[in-house]
Amino acid sequence: MSTKKVLLVVPGKDENVFKSFRNLPKVKYLYMDYLNPADLM
């Protein structure tokens, strides 16, 4: 089993992207305005 994670950074609210990725394991959906260095580690 892989331990890799995906951070999806989007420029703003997009309902289609949110619905597409919300049920995928190990995927974090984040708005660009809320991105911080801890999220990138």
N, C-alpha and C positions, 0 to 999 in steps of 0.2 A: 504494500500500500504506500502510495506516495505521500509525503508530508508537505508538498509544495502548496502554496496558497496563491490566490489571484486577488489583486487589488484593482478594482475598476474605478477609475477617476473620471467623472463626467463634468462638463462645464456648468450644468444646471439641471433642473428637474426635468426628467424625461420618463413619463409613465411607461412607455414601451420598453425601455431599457430596464427599468425597475422590475417590471413583470417578467422579463426574460431571464433575469439573473437571480431573483430572490430565492428560488428553491434549489439553486446549485450549491452543493457543499463546498466549503473552502473558498467561496467567492465573497469578497467584501465590496459593497457598493458605496461610494463616497462622493459627495459633491466637492468640486475643486476648492471652494471657499473654506471647507472644513479640513482640508489636508494639512497634516503636520508631520514633522520628522519621525515621530514614533510610529506613524502608520506605515512608513516606508521601510521600517526595519523588520 
